[in-house]
Amino acid sequence: MYIENHALSGLWWAVYLSVDESRSEKYELTEILFRQLDFPTRTLGTYKLGRHKEAVIGILEFILENEDIFKGKFEGKTRFITKHLNLIGGVKPISYYDRSYFKSELQKISGKIQSI
């Protein structure tokens, strides 16, 4: 989801990474991604993590499944989770992991996320 100089290509890339053909509503996660413009452009888009479709879907599924955690301070909480996963990416080859890995990593820190 690396959005650089071209807004249209950045928009296409963000949608591509968040669409999940296996869901009954394939754009359900895309709606979460664009809940706040800062999320796809700065928060997730500036990390290499945001270029890995499975990571993006895992993060968005976690948010969807834990809506109560993200009712307030959405921006701060999404920044926290992307920074946390980016740190993990510094020591693990995250491009080899699927969405369930990212969801389980976020579940481990759900208490910290909620306290933000």
Secondary structure, 3 states (H helix, E strand, C coil): CCCCCCHHHHHHHHHHHHCCCCCCCCCHHHHHHCCCCHHHHHHCCCCHHHHCHHHHHHHHHHHHHCCCCCCCCHHHHHHHHHHHHHHHHCCCCHHHCCHHHHHHHHHHCHHHHHCC
